[in-house]
Amino acid sequence: MAGRLGWFLKKAGAKEPVLTMSFAIGTLALLVPPLSPYTKYTGMINRATPYNYSIPIQDDDNIPDIPTPISFSLHF
């Protein structure tokens, strides 16, 4: 089986080198990312990130537990 595959790749590379290399690059593009260490950390970040984010409530300017800012106002 491996001998036939090697023979086929040798013949295909001799007849159509651009097509053979494009298939090789495409195969590597599909096989290499799951083996990358970045995949592990991407999965860890995705598991730690919540899917639902809280929506801020409508502000009616009557929230006593949040202090008013004392710094400069951005209103001109």
CHARMM-style PDB file with segment names, atoms N, HN, CA, C and O in Angstrom:
ATOM      1  N   MET     1       0.828  -1.195   0.000  1.00  0.00      PROA
ATOM      2  CA  MET     1       0.000   0.000   0.000  1.00  0.00      PROA
ATOM      3  C   MET     1       0.871   1.256   0.000  1.00  0.00      PROA
ATOM      4  O   MET     1       0.634   2.178  -0.781  1.00  0.00      PROA
ATOM      5  N   ALA     2       1.883   1.292   0.881  1.00  0.00      PROA
ATOM      6  HN  ALA     2       2.076   0.543   1.515  1.00  0.00      PROA
ATOM      7  CA  ALA     2       2.751   2.468   0.932  1.00  0.00      PROA
ATOM      8  C   ALA     2       3.561   2.598  -0.351  1.00  0.00      PROA
ATOM      9  O   ALA     2       3.859   3.707  -0.796  1.00  0.00      PROA
ATOM     10  N   GLY     3       3.917   1.451  -0.946  1.00  0.00      PROA
ATOM     11  HN  GLY     3       3.675   0.551  -0.584  1.00  0.00      PROA
ATOM     12  CA  GLY     3       4.656   1.484  -2.207  1.00  0.00      PROA
ATOM     13  C   GLY     3       3.827   2.071  -3.331  1.00  0.00      PROA
ATOM     14  O   GLY     3       4.327   2.846  -4.146  1.00  0.00      PROA
ATOM     15  N   ARG     4       2.558   1.697  -3.371  1.00  0.00      PROA
ATOM     16  HN  ARG     4       2.152   1.067  -2.709  1.00  0.00      PROA
ATOM     17  CA  ARG     4       1.668   2.240  -4.403  1.00  0.00      PROA
ATOM     18  C   ARG     4       1.432   3.734  -4.199  1.00  0.00      PROA
ATOM     19  O   ARG     4       1.378   4.503  -5.159  1.00  0.00      PROA
ATOM     20  N   LEU     5       1.293   4.130  -2.942  1.00  0.00      PROA
ATOM     21  HN  LEU     5       1.336   3.505  -2.163  1.00  0.00      PROA
ATOM     22  CA  LEU     5       1.086   5.554  -2.657  1.00  0.00      PROA
ATOM     23  C   LEU     5       2.313   6.364  -3.058  1.00  0.00      PROA
ATOM     24  O   LEU     5       2.186   7.437  -3.647  1.00  0.00      PROA
ATOM     25  N   GLY     6       3.498   5.854  -2.741  1.00  0.00      PROA
ATOM     26  HN  GLY     6       3.601   4.983  -2.262  1.00  0.00      PROA
ATOM     27  CA  GLY     6       4.729   6.531  -3.142  1.00  0.00      PROA
ATOM     28  C   GLY     6       4.868   6.619  -4.649  1.00  0.00      PROA
ATOM     29  O   GLY     6       5.280   7.650  -5.182  1.00  0.00      PROA
ATOM     30  N   TRP     7       4.524   5.534  -5.339  1.00  0.00      PROA
ATOM     31  HN  TRP     7       4.190   4.697  -4.906  1.00  0.00      PROA
ATOM     32  CA  TRP     7       4.581   5.528  -6.806  1.00  0.00      PROA
ATOM     33  C   TRP     7       3.606   6.550  -7.375  1.00  0.00      PROA
ATOM     34  O   TRP     7       3.936   7.286  -8.306  1.00  0.00      PROA
ATOM     35  N   PHE     8       2.389   6.591  -6.805  1.00  0.00      PROA
ATOM     36  HN  PHE     8       2.121   5.993  -6.049  1.00  0.00      PROA
ATOM     37  CA  PHE     8       1.385   7.541  -7.287  1.00  0.00      PROA
ATOM     38  C   PHE     8       1.837   8.983  -7.076  1.00  0.00      PROA
ATOM     39  O   PHE     8       1.697   9.814  -7.973  1.00  0.00      PROA
ATOM     40  N   LEU     9       2.378   9.283  -5.898  1.00  0.00      PROA
ATOM     41  HN  LEU     9       2.492   8.608  -5.170  1.00  0.00      PROA
ATOM     42  CA  LEU     9       2.828  10.649  -5.618  1.00  0.00      PROA
ATOM     43  C   LEU     9       4.000  11.039  -6.510  1.00  0.00      PROA
ATOM     44  O   LEU     9       4.107  12.190  -6.934  1.00  0.00      PROA
ATOM     45  N   LYS    10       4.872  10.088  -6.792  1.00  0.00      PROA
ATOM     46  HN  LYS    10       4.785   9.153  -6.448  1.00  0.00      PROA
ATOM     47  CA  LYS    10       6.005  10.368  -7.669  1.00  0.00      PROA
ATOM     48  C   LYS    10       5.522  10.687  -9.083  1.00  0.00      PROA
ATOM     49  O   LYS    10       5.990  11.641  -9.704  1.00  0.00      PROA
ATOM     50  N   LYS    11       4.588   9.888  -9.585  1.00  0.00      PROA
ATOM     51  HN  LYS    11       4.208   9.113  -9.080  1.00  0.00      PROA
ATOM     52  CA  LYS    11       4.059  10.117 -10.929  1.00  0.00      PROA
ATOM     53  C   LYS    11       3.236  11.410 -10.984  1.00  0.00      PROA
ATOM     54  O   LYS    11       3.333  12.174 -11.944  1.00  0.00      PROA
ATOM     55  N   ALA    12       2.432  11.645  -9.950  1.00  0.00      PROA
ATOM     56  HN  ALA    12       2.353  11.024  -9.170  1.00  0.00      PROA
ATOM     57  CA  ALA    12       1.602  12.852  -9.932  1.00  0.00      PROA
ATOM     58  C   ALA    12       2.470  14.099  -9.823  1.00  0.00      PROA
ATOM     59  O   ALA    12       2.174  15.116 -10.450  1.00  0.00      PROA
ATOM     60  N   GLY    13       3.533  14.031  -9.035  1.00  0.00      PROA
ATOM     61  HN  GLY    13       3.773  13.205  -8.525  1.00  0.00      PROA
ATOM     62  CA  GLY    13       4.438  15.169  -8.907  1.00  0.00      PROA
ATOM     63  C   GLY    13       5.186  15.454 -10.192  1.00  0.00      PROA
ATOM     64  O   GLY    13       5.516  16.605 -10.480  1.00  0.00      PROA
ATOM     65  N   ALA    14       5.457  14.407 -10.975  1.00  0.00      PROA
ATOM     66  HN  ALA    14       5.189  13.472 -10.742  1.00  0.00      PROA
ATOM     67  CA  ALA    14       6.162  14.599 -12.236  1.00  0.00      PROA
ATOM     68  C   ALA    14       5.232  15.183 -13.301  1.00  0.00      PROA
ATOM     69  O   ALA    14       5.653  16.004 -14.116  1.00  0.00      PROA
ATOM     70  N   LYS    15       3.969  14.758 -13.290  1.00  0.00      PROA
ATOM     71  HN  LYS    15       3.627  14.091 -12.627  1.00  0.00      PROA
ATOM     72  CA  LYS    15       3.041  15.215 -14.325  1.00  0.00      PROA
ATOM     73  C   LYS    15       2.437  16.580 -13.995  1.00  0.00      PROA
ATOM     74  O   LYS    15       2.374  17.453 -14.861  1.00  0.00      PROA
ATOM     75  N   GLU    16       2.001  16.768 -12.772  1.00  0.00      PROA
ATOM     76  HN  GLU    16       2.052  16.059 -12.069  1.00  0.00      PROA
ATOM     77  CA  GLU    16       1.324  18.004 -12.352  1.00  0.00      PROA
ATOM     78  C   GLU    16       1.909  18.499 -11.025  1.00  0.00      PROA
ATOM     79  O   GLU    16       1.289  18.302  -9.979  1.00  0.00      PROA
ATOM     80  N   PRO    17       3.080  19.133 -11.039  1.00  0.00      PROA
ATOM     81  CA  PRO    17       3.697  19.538  -9.765  1.00  0.00      PROA
ATOM     82  C   PRO    17       2.908  20.615  -9.016  1.00  0.00      PROA
ATOM     83  O   PRO    17       2.871  20.604  -7.785  1.00  0.00      PROA
ATOM     84  N   VAL    18       2.285  21.533  -9.734  1.00  0.00      PROA
ATOM     85  HN  VAL    18       2.315  21.541 -10.733  1.00  0.00      PROA
ATOM     86  CA  VAL    18       1.538  22.604  -9.061  1.00  0.00      PROA
ATOM     87  C   VAL    18       0.310  22.036  -8.371  1.00  0.00      PROA
ATOM     88  O   VAL    18       0.006  22.402  -7.236  1.00  0.00      PROA
ATOM     89  N   LEU    19      -0.389  21.149  -9.047  1.00  0.00      PROA
ATOM     90  HN  LEU    19      -0.142  20.852  -9.969  1.00  0.00      PROA
ATOM     91  CA  LEU    19      -1.579  20.538  -8.462  1.00  0.00      PROA
ATOM     92  C   LEU    19      -1.217  19.670  -7.259  1.00  0.00      PROA
ATOM     93  O   LEU    19      -1.916  19.680  -6.246  1.00  0.00      PROA
ATOM     94  N   THR    20      -0.115  18.917  -7.378  1.00  0.00      PROA
ATOM     95  HN  THR    20       0.453  18.909  -8.202  1.00  0.00      PROA
ATOM     96  CA  THR    20       0.323  18.064  -6.274  1.00  0.00      PROA
ATOM     97  C   THR    20       0.696  18.906  -5.055  1.00  0.00      PROA
ATOM     98  O   THR    20       0.334  18.561  -3.930  1.00  0.00      PROA
ATOM     99  N   MET    21       1.416  20.006  -5.271  1.00  0.00      PROA
ATOM    100  HN  MET    21       1.710  20.286  -6.185  1.00  0.00      PROA
ATOM    101  CA  MET    21       1.799  20.858  -4.143  1.00  0.00      PROA
ATOM    102  C   MET    21       0.592  21.559  -3.531  1.00  0.00      PROA
ATOM    103  O   MET    21       0.551  21.767  -2.318  1.00  0.00      PROA
ATOM    104  N   SER    22      -0.383  21.923  -4.346  1.00  0.00      PROA
ATOM    105  HN  SER    22      -0.349  21.754  -5.331  1.00  0.00      PROA
ATOM    106  CA  SER    22      -1.569  22.569  -3.784  1.00  0.00      PROA
ATOM    107  C   SER    22      -2.349  21.591  -2.909  1.00  0.00      PROA
ATOM    108  O   SER    22      -2.869  21.980  -1.863  1.00  0.00      PROA
ATOM    109  N   PHE    23      -2.436  20.326  -3.325  1.00  0.00      PROA
ATOM    110  HN  PHE    23      -2.014  20.011  -4.175  1.00  0.00      PROA
ATOM    111  CA  PHE    23      -3.087  19.327  -2.481  1.00  0.00      PROA
ATOM    112  C   PHE    23      -2.289  19.068  -1.208  1.00  0.00      PROA
ATOM    113  O   PHE    23      -2.871  18.863  -0.143  1.00  0.00      PROA
ATOM    114  N   ALA    24      -0.967  19.075  -1.309  1.00  0.00      PROA
ATOM    115  HN  ALA    24      -0.494  19.242  -2.175  1.00  0.00      PROA
ATOM    116  CA  ALA    24      -0.131  18.863  -0.124  1.00  0.00      PROA
ATOM    117  C   ALA    24      -0.307  20.009   0.871  1.00  0.00      PROA
ATOM    118  O   ALA    24      -0.430  19.778   2.074  1.00  0.00      PROA
ATOM    119  N   ILE    25      -0.318  21.234   0.372  1.00  0.00      PROA
ATOM    120  HN  ILE    25      -0.218  21.422  -0.605  1.00  0.00      PROA
ATOM    121  CA  ILE    25      -0.497  22.394   1.257  1.00  0.00      PROA
ATOM    122  C   ILE    25      -1.893  22.390   1.870  1.00  0.00      PROA
ATOM    123  O   ILE    25      -2.050  22.703   3.050  1.00  0.00      PROA
ATOM    124  N   GLY    26      -2.900  22.041   1.088  1.00  0.00      PROA
ATOM    125  HN  GLY    26      -2.772  21.786   0.129  1.00  0.00      PROA
ATOM    126  CA  GLY    26      -4.261  21.958   1.617  1.00  0.00      PROA
ATOM    127  C   GLY    26      -4.400  20.894   2.686  1.00  0.00      PROA
ATOM    128  O   GLY    26      -5.084  21.101   3.689  1.00  0.00      PROA
ATOM    129  N   THR    27      -3.749  19.744   2.476  1.00  0.00      PROA
ATOM    130  HN  THR    27      -3.193  19.577   1.662  1.00  0.00      PROA
ATOM    131  CA  THR    27      -3.787  18.674   3.476  1.00  0.00      PROA
ATOM    132  C   THR    27      -3.106  19.115   4.763  1.00  0.00      PROA
ATOM    133  O   THR    27      -3.612  18.856   5.855  1.00  0.00      PROA
ATOM    134  N   LEU    28      -1.960  19.780   4.640  1.00  0.00      PROA
ATOM    135  HN  LEU    28      -1.549  19.990   3.753  1.00  0.00      PROA
ATOM    136  CA  LEU    28      -1.283  20.282   5.832  1.00  0.00      PROA
ATOM    137  C   LEU    28      -2.115  21.343   6.546  1.00  0.00      PROA
ATOM    138  O   LEU    28      -2.126  21.405   7.776  1.00  0.00      PROA
ATOM    139  N   ALA    29      -2.805  22.168   5.782  1.00  0.00      PROA
ATOM    140  HN  ALA    29      -2.796  22.118   4.783  1.00  0.00      PROA
ATOM    141  CA  ALA    29      -3.636  23.212   6.391  1.00  0.00      PROA
ATOM    142  C   ALA    29      -4.773  22.612   7.204  1.00  0.00      PROA
ATOM    143  O   ALA    29      -5.226  23.221   8.173  1.00  0.00      PROA
ATOM    144  N   LEU    30      -5.238  21.435   6.826  1.00  0.00      PROA
ATOM    145  HN  LEU    30      -4.870  20.941   6.038  1.00  0.00      PROA
ATOM    146  CA  LEU    30      -6.303  20.779   7.586  1.00  0.00      PROA
ATOM    147  C   LEU    30      -5.771  19.975   8.765  1.00  0.00      PROA
ATOM    148  O   LEU    30      -6.453  19.855   9.783  1.00  0.00      PROA
ATOM    149  N   LEU    31      -4.567  19.423   8.648  1.00  0.00      PROA
ATOM    150  HN  LEU    31      -4.013  19.521   7.821  1.00  0.00      PROA
ATOM    151  CA  LEU    31      -4.057  18.526   9.682  1.00  0.00      PROA
ATOM    152  C   LEU    31      -3.241  19.219  10.768  1.00  0.00      PROA
ATOM    153  O   LEU    31      -3.221  18.741  11.902  1.00  0.00      PROA
ATOM    154  N   VAL    32      -2.577  20.315  10.467  1.00  0.00      PROA
ATOM    155  HN  VAL    32      -2.594  20.704   9.545  1.00  0.00      PROA
ATOM    156  CA  VAL    32      -1.662  20.935  11.423  1.00  0.00      PROA
ATOM    157  C   VAL    32      -2.360  21.728  12.534  1.00  0.00      PROA
ATOM    158  O   VAL    32      -1.909  21.636  13.676  1.00  0.00      PROA
ATOM    159  N   PRO    33      -3.429  22.501  12.285  1.00  0.00      PROA
ATOM    160  CA  PRO    33      -4.009  23.297  13.382  1.00  0.00      PROA
ATOM    161  C   PRO    33      -4.445  22.505  14.617  1.00  0.00      PROA
ATOM    162  O   PRO    33      -4.238  23.001  15.725  1.00  0.00      PROA
ATOM    163  N   PRO    34      -5.031  21.317  14.505  1.00  0.00      PROA
ATOM    164  CA  PRO    34      -5.349  20.598  15.745  1.00  0.00      PROA
ATOM    165  C   PRO    34      -4.120  20.181  16.538  1.00  0.00      PROA
ATOM    166  O   PRO    34      -4.230  19.919  17.736  1.00  0.00      PROA
ATOM    167  N   LEU    35      -2.966  20.113  15.912  1.00  0.00      PROA
ATOM    168  HN  LEU    35      -2.877  20.326  14.939  1.00  0.00      PROA
ATOM    169  CA  LEU    35      -1.741  19.734  16.609  1.00  0.00      PROA
ATOM    170  C   LEU    35      -1.010  20.930  17.203  1.00  0.00      PROA
ATOM    171  O   LEU    35      -0.020  20.754  17.912  1.00  0.00      PROA
ATOM    172  N   SER    36      -1.476  22.133  16.928  1.00  0.00      PROA
ATOM    173  HN  SER    36      -2.280  22.277  16.352  1.00  0.00      PROA
ATOM    174  CA  SER    36      -0.807  23.345  17.380  1.00  0.00      PROA
ATOM    175  C   SER    36      -1.081  23.595  18.865  1.00  0.00      PROA
ATOM    176  O   SER    36      -2.177  23.303  19.343  1.00  0.00      PROA
ATOM    177  N   PRO    37      -0.095  24.135  19.605  1.00  0.00      PROA
ATOM    178  CA  PRO    37      -0.352  24.467  21.015  1.00  0.00      PROA
ATOM    179  C   PRO    37      -1.339  25.617  21.171  1.00  0.00      PROA
ATOM    180  O   PRO    37      -1.958  25.757  22.226  1.00  0.00      PROA
ATOM    181  N   TYR    38      -1.495  26.443  20.140  1.00  0.00      PROA
ATOM    182  HN  TYR    38      -0.992  26.330  19.284  1.00  0.00      PROA
ATOM    183  CA  TYR    38      -2.456  27.541  20.222  1.00  0.00      PROA
ATOM    184  C   TYR    38      -3.884  27.017  20.318  1.00  0.00      PROA
ATOM    185  O   TYR    38      -4.754  27.683  20.880  1.00  0.00      PROA
ATOM    186  N   THR    39      -4.129  25.833  19.777  1.00  0.00      PROA
ATOM    187  HN  THR    39      -3.423  25.292  19.321  1.00  0.00      PROA
ATOM    188  CA  THR    39      -5.462  25.246  19.847  1.00  0.00      PROA
ATOM    189  C   THR    39      -5.848  24.983  21.299  1.00  0.00      PROA
ATOM    190  O   THR    39      -6.999  25.186  21.687  1.00  0.00      PROA
ATOM    191  N   LYS    40      -4.892  24.534  22.091  1.00  0.00      PROA
ATOM    192  HN  LYS    40      -3.958  24.369  21.775  1.00  0.00      PROA
ATOM    193  CA  LYS    40      -5.155  24.261  23.508  1.00  0.00      PROA
ATOM    194  C   LYS    40      -5.561  25.546  24.234  1.00  0.00      PROA
ATOM    195  O   LYS    40      -6.552  25.572  24.964  1.00  0.00      PROA
ATOM    196  N   TYR    41      -4.791  26.601  24.024  1.00  0.00      PROA
ATOM    197  HN  TYR    41      -3.986  26.580  23.431  1.00  0.00      PROA
ATOM    198  CA  TYR    41      -5.068  27.846  24.732  1.00  0.00      PROA
ATOM    199  C   TYR    41      -6.325  28.532  24.210  1.00  0.00      PROA
ATOM    200  O   TYR    41      -7.030  29.194  24.971  1.00  0.00      PROA
ATOM    201  N   THR    42      -6.609  28.382  22.929  1.00  0.00      PROA
ATOM    202  HN  THR    42      -6.036  27.845  22.310  1.00  0.00      PROA
ATOM    203  CA  THR    42      -7.848  28.931  22.387  1.00  0.00      PROA
ATOM    204  C   THR    42      -9.045  28.246  23.017  1.00  0.00      PROA
ATOM    205  O   THR    42     -10.032  28.900  23.352  1.00  0.00      PROA
ATOM    206  N   GLY    43      -8.966  26.935  23.179  1.00  0.00      PROA
ATOM    207  HN  GLY    43      -8.165  26.403  22.907  1.00  0.00      PROA
ATOM    208  CA  GLY    43     -10.050  26.201  23.836  1.00  0.00      PROA
ATOM    209  C   GLY    43     -10.219  26.616  25.285  1.00  0.00      PROA
ATOM    210  O   GLY    43     -11.344  26.736  25.772  1.00  0.00      PROA
ATOM    211  N   MET    44      -9.102  26.839  25.982  1.00  0.00      PROA
ATOM    212  HN  MET    44      -8.189  26.741  25.587  1.00  0.00      PROA
ATOM    213  CA  MET    44      -9.190  27.265  27.380  1.00  0.00      PROA
ATOM    214  C   MET    44      -9.843  28.644  27.488  1.00  0.00      PROA
ATOM    215  O   MET    44     -10.656  28.876  28.383  1.00  0.00      PROA
ATOM    216  N   ILE    45      -9.496  29.551  26.589  1.00  0.00      PROA
ATOM    217  HN  ILE    45      -8.835  29.363  25.862  1.00  0.00      PROA
ATOM    218  CA  ILE    45     -10.084  30.895  26.612  1.00  0.00      PROA
ATOM    219  C   ILE    45     -11.565  30.830  26.280  1.00  0.00      PROA
ATOM    220  O   ILE    45     -12.371  31.515  26.910  1.00  0.00      PROA
ATOM    221  N   ASN    46     -11.930  30.018  25.304  1.00  0.00      PROA
ATOM    222  HN  ASN    46     -11.275  29.461  24.793  1.00  0.00      PROA
ATOM    223  CA  ASN    46     -13.338  29.908  24.923  1.00  0.00      PROA
ATOM    224  C   ASN    46     -14.178  29.296  26.037  1.00  0.00      PROA
ATOM    225  O   ASN    46     -15.339  29.671  26.206  1.00  0.00      PROA
ATOM    226  N   ARG    47     -13.614  28.361  26.799  1.00  0.00      PROA
ATOM    227  HN  ARG    47     -12.671  28.057  26.661  1.00  0.00      PROA
ATOM    228  CA  ARG    47     -14.370  27.782  27.917  1.00  0.00      PROA
ATOM    229  C   ARG    47     -14.527  28.781  29.061  1.00  0.00      PROA
ATOM    230  O   ARG    47     -15.514  28.735  29.795  1.00  0.00      PROA
ATOM    231  N   ALA    48     -13.553  29.687  29.215  1.00  0.00      PROA
ATOM    232  HN  ALA    48     -12.752  29.724  28.619  1.00  0.00      PROA
ATOM    233  CA  ALA    48     -13.614  30.654  30.310  1.00  0.00      PROA
ATOM    234  C   ALA    48     -14.470  31.873  29.976  1.00  0.00      PROA
ATOM    235  O   ALA    48     -14.910  32.586  30.878  1.00  0.00      PROA
ATOM    236  N   THR    49     -14.707  32.116  28.702  1.00  0.00      PROA
ATOM    237  HN  THR    49     -14.350  31.537  27.969  1.00  0.00      PROA
ATOM    238  CA  THR    49     -15.481  33.281  28.281  1.00  0.00      PROA
ATOM    239  C   THR    49     -16.966  32.949  28.294  1.00  0.00      PROA
ATOM    240  O   THR    49     -17.378  31.948  27.709  1.00  0.00      PROA
ATOM    241  N   PRO    50     -17.775  33.771  28.951  1.00  0.00      PROA
ATOM    242  CA  PRO    50     -19.213  33.471  28.977  1.00  0.00      PROA
ATOM    243  C   PRO    50     -19.867  33.729  27.622  1.00  0.00      PROA
ATOM    244  O   PRO    50     -19.444  34.597  26.859  1.00  0.00      PROA
ATOM    245  N   TYR    51     -20.893  32.963  27.351  1.00  0.00      PROA
ATOM    246  HN  TYR    51     -21.237  32.257  27.970  1.00  0.00      PROA
ATOM    247  CA  TYR    51     -21.636  33.153  26.111  1.00  0.00      PROA
ATOM    248  C   TYR    51     -22.628  34.307  26.239  1.00  0.00      PROA
ATOM    249  O   TYR    51     -22.890  35.010  25.263  1.00  0.00      PROA
ATOM    250  N   ASN    52     -23.173  34.501  27.423  1.00  0.00      PROA
ATOM    251  HN  ASN    52     -22.960  33.930  28.216  1.00  0.00      PROA
ATOM    252  CA  ASN    52     -24.179  35.534  27.645  1.00  0.00      PROA
ATOM    253  C   ASN    52     -23.566  36.645  28.491  1.00  0.00      PROA
ATOM    254  O   ASN    52     -22.976  36.388  29.540  1.00  0.00      PROA
ATOM    255  N   TYR    53     -23.708  37.846  28.036  1.00  0.00      PROA
ATOM    256  HN  TYR    53     -24.188  38.055  27.184  1.00  0.00      PROA
ATOM    257  CA  TYR    53     -23.222  38.993  28.775  1.00  0.00      PROA
ATOM    258  C   TYR    53     -24.413  39.743  29.357  1.00  0.00      PROA
ATOM    259  O   TYR    53     -25.490  39.795  28.763  1.00  0.00      PROA
ATOM    260  N   SER    54     -24.194  40.318  30.526  1.00  0.00      PROA
ATOM    261  HN  SER    54     -23.320  40.276  31.009  1.00  0.00      PROA
ATOM    262  CA  SER    54     -25.280  41.041  31.166  1.00  0.00      PROA
ATOM    263  C   SER    54     -25.584  42.318  30.393  1.00  0.00      PROA
ATOM    264  O   SER    54     -24.681  42.991  29.895  1.00  0.00      PROA
ATOM    265  N   ILE    55     -26.836  42.631  30.306  1.00  0.00      PROA
ATOM    266  HN  ILE    55     -27.570  42.085  30.711  1.00  0.00      PROA
ATOM    267  CA  ILE    55     -27.280  43.839  29.623  1.00  0.00      PROA
ATOM    268  C   ILE    55     -27.502  44.903  30.684  1.00  0.00      PROA
ATOM    269  O   ILE    55     -28.220  44.660  31.654  1.00  0.00      PROA
ATOM    270  N   PRO    56     -26.899  46.084  30.520  1.00  0.00      PROA
ATOM    271  CA  PRO    56     -27.094  47.112  31.535  1.00  0.00      PROA
ATOM    272  C   PRO    56     -28.554  47.557  31.597  1.00  0.00      PROA
ATOM    273  O   PRO    56     -29.239  47.675  30.581  1.00  0.00      PROA
ATOM    274  N   ILE    57     -28.996  47.796  32.820  1.00  0.00      PROA
ATOM    275  HN  ILE    57     -28.440  47.701  33.645  1.00  0.00      PROA
ATOM    276  CA  ILE    57     -30.377  48.235  32.989  1.00  0.00      PROA
ATOM    277  C   ILE    57     -30.510  49.682  32.543  1.00  0.00      PROA
ATOM    278  O   ILE    57     -29.520  50.406  32.441  1.00  0.00      PROA
ATOM    279  N   GLN    58     -31.715  50.086  32.285  1.00  0.00      PROA
ATOM    280  HN  GLN    58     -32.520  49.498  32.368  1.00  0.00      PROA
ATOM    281  CA  GLN    58     -31.950  51.454  31.856  1.00  0.00      PROA
ATOM    282  C   GLN    58     -31.731  52.387  33.048  1.00  0.00      PROA
ATOM    283  O   GLN    58     -32.290  52.173  34.124  1.00  0.00      PROA
ATOM    284  N   ASP    59     -30.931  53.402  32.851  1.00  0.00      PROA
ATOM    285  HN  ASP    59     -30.477  53.575  31.977  1.00  0.00      PROA
ATOM    286  CA  ASP    59     -30.569  54.312  33.928  1.00  0.00      PROA
ATOM    287  C   ASP    59     -31.624  55.406  34.050  1.00  0.00      PROA
ATOM    288  O   ASP    59     -31.903  56.131  33.096  1.00  0.00      PROA
ATOM    289  N   ASP    60     -32.205  55.510  35.248  1.00  0.00      PROA
ATOM    290  HN  ASP    60     -31.978  54.921  36.023  1.00  0.00      PROA
ATOM    291  CA  ASP    60     -33.169  56.583  35.493  1.00  0.00      PROA
ATOM    292  C   ASP    60     -32.579  57.644  36.422  1.00  0.00      PROA
ATOM    293  O   ASP    60     -33.321  58.409  37.039  1.00  0.00      PROA
ATOM    294  N   ASP    61     -31.246  57.695  36.524  1.00  0.00      PROA
ATOM    295  HN  ASP    61     -30.643  57.074  36.023  1.00  0.00      PROA
ATOM    296  CA  ASP    61     -30.518  58.654  37.363  1.00  0.00      PROA
ATOM    297  C   ASP    61     -30.896  58.541  38.834  1.00  0.00      PROA
ATOM    298  O   ASP    61     -30.795  59.528  39.563  1.00  0.00      PROA
ATOM    299  N   ASN    62     -31.318  57.394  39.281  1.00  0.00      PROA
ATOM    300  HN  ASN    62     -31.400  56.593  38.689  1.00  0.00      PROA
ATOM    301  CA  ASN    62     -31.668  57.195  40.677  1.00  0.00      PROA
ATOM    302  C   ASN    62     -31.029  55.894  41.166  1.00  0.00      PROA
ATOM    303  O   ASN    62     -31.721  54.978  41.612  1.00  0.00      PROA
ATOM    304  N   ILE    63     -29.699  55.828  41.076  1.00  0.00      PROA
ATOM    305  HN  ILE    63     -29.137  56.572  40.714  1.00  0.00      PROA
ATOM    306  CA  ILE    63     -28.981  54.652  41.553  1.00  0.00      PROA
ATOM    307  C   ILE    63     -28.106  55.113  42.720  1.00  0.00      PROA
ATOM    308  O   ILE    63     -27.025  55.657  42.491  1.00  0.00      PROA
ATOM    309  N   PRO    64     -28.542  54.911  43.952  1.00  0.00      PROA
ATOM    310  CA  PRO    64     -27.810  55.464  45.089  1.00  0.00      PROA
ATOM    311  C   PRO    64     -26.495  54.747  45.397  1.00  0.00      PROA
ATOM    312  O   PRO    64     -25.617  55.343  46.022  1.00  0.00      PROA
ATOM    313  N   ASP    65     -26.329  53.483  44.978  1.00  0.00      PROA
ATOM    314  HN  ASP    65     -27.042  53.000  44.471  1.00  0.00      PROA
ATOM    315  CA  ASP    65     -25.121  52.760  45.364  1.00  0.00      PROA
ATOM    316  C   ASP    65     -23.927  53.073  44.455  1.00  0.00      PROA
ATOM    317  O   ASP    65     -22.816  52.630  44.745  1.00  0.00      PROA
ATOM    318  N   ILE    66     -24.122  53.812  43.380  1.00  0.00      PROA
ATOM    319  HN  ILE    66     -25.024  54.172  43.144  1.00  0.00      PROA
ATOM    320  CA  ILE    66     -23.020  54.187  42.497  1.00  0.00      PROA
ATOM    321  C   ILE    66     -22.736  55.665  42.715  1.00  0.00      PROA
ATOM    322  O   ILE    66     -23.606  56.499  42.460  1.00  0.00      PROA
ATOM    323  N   PRO    67     -21.537  56.012  43.182  1.00  0.00      PROA
ATOM    324  CA  PRO    67     -21.250  57.425  43.446  1.00  0.00      PROA
ATOM    325  C   PRO    67     -21.143  58.221  42.149  1.00  0.00      PROA
ATOM    326  O   PRO    67     -20.758  57.700  41.102  1.00  0.00      PROA
ATOM    327  N   THR    68     -21.492  59.482  42.254  1.00  0.00      PROA
ATOM    328  HN  THR    68     -21.805  59.906  43.104  1.00  0.00      PROA
ATOM    329  CA  THR    68     -21.386  60.359  41.087  1.00  0.00      PROA
ATOM    330  C   THR    68     -19.924  60.743  40.899  1.00  0.00      PROA
ATOM    331  O   THR    68     -19.205  60.910  41.884  1.00  0.00      PROA
ATOM    332  N   PRO    69     -19.474  60.884  39.672  1.00  0.00      PROA
ATOM    333  CA  PRO    69     -18.060  61.228  39.453  1.00  0.00      PROA
ATOM    334  C   PRO    69     -17.758  62.654  39.890  1.00  0.00      PROA
ATOM    335  O   PRO    69     -18.569  63.561  39.705  1.00  0.00      PROA
ATOM    336  N   ILE    70     -16.583  62.835  40.469  1.00  0.00      PROA
ATOM    337  HN  ILE    70     -15.924  62.098  40.619  1.00  0.00      PROA
ATOM    338  CA  ILE    70     -16.169  64.147  40.946  1.00  0.00      PROA
ATOM    339  C   ILE    70     -15.210  64.791  39.943  1.00  0.00      PROA
ATOM    340  O   ILE    70     -14.889  65.973  40.067  1.00  0.00      PROA
ATOM    341  N   SER    71     -14.758  64.036  38.969  1.00  0.00      PROA
ATOM    342  HN  SER    71     -15.019  63.076  38.868  1.00  0.00      PROA
ATOM    343  CA  SER    71     -13.775  64.550  38.012  1.00  0.00      PROA
ATOM    344  C   SER    71     -14.421  65.524  37.037  1.00  0.00      PROA
ATOM    345  O   SER    71     -15.601  65.855  37.150  1.00  0.00      PROA
ATOM    346  N   PHE    72     -13.622  65.974  36.081  1.00  0.00      PROA
ATOM    347  HN  PHE    72     -12.663  65.705  35.989  1.00  0.00      PROA
ATOM    348  CA  PHE    72     -14.097  66.935  35.094  1.00  0.00      PROA
ATOM    349  C   PHE    72     -15.221  66.330  34.268  1.00  0.00      PROA
ATOM    350  O   PHE    72     -15.225  65.135  33.971  1.00  0.00      PROA
ATOM    351  N   SER    73     -16.149  67.158  33.914  1.00  0.00      PROA
ATOM    352  HN  SER    73     -16.146  68.129  34.155  1.00  0.00      PROA
ATOM    353  CA  SER    73     -17.265  66.716  33.094  1.00  0.00      PROA
ATOM    354  C   SER    73     -16.863  66.728  31.626  1.00  0.00      PROA
ATOM    355  O   SER    73     -16.124  67.611  31.193  1.00  0.00      PROA
ATOM    356  N   LEU    74     -17.338  65.766  30.867  1.00  0.00      PROA
ATOM    357  HN  LEU    74     -17.939  65.048  31.219  1.00  0.00      PROA
ATOM    358  CA  LEU    74     -17.053  65.708  29.445  1.00  0.00      PROA
ATOM    359  C   LEU    74     -18.103  66.438  28.628  1.00  0.00      PROA
ATOM    360  O   LEU    74     -17.996  66.500  27.404  1.00  0.00      PROA
ATOM    361  N   HSD    75     -19.115  66.993  29.282  1.00  0.00      PROA
ATOM    362  HN  HSD    75     -19.202  66.943  30.277  1.00  0.00      PROA
ATOM    363  CA  HSD    75     -20.152  67.735  28.578  1.00  0.00      PROA
ATOM    364  C   HSD    75     -19.664  69.154  28.341  1.00  0.00      PROA
ATOM    365  O   HSD    75     -19.150  69.799  29.255  1.00  0.00      PROA
ATOM    366  N   PHE    76     -19.822  69.640  27.123  1.00  0.00      PROA
ATOM    367  HN  PHE    76     -20.240  69.117  26.381  1.00  0.00      PROA
ATOM    368  CA  PHE    76     -19.359  70.984  26.788  1.00  0.00      PROA
ATOM    369  C   PHE    76     -20.508  71.933  26.685  1.00  0.00      PROA
ATOM    370  OT1 PHE    76     -20.308  73.116  26.408  1.00  0.00      PROA
TER     371      PHE     76
END
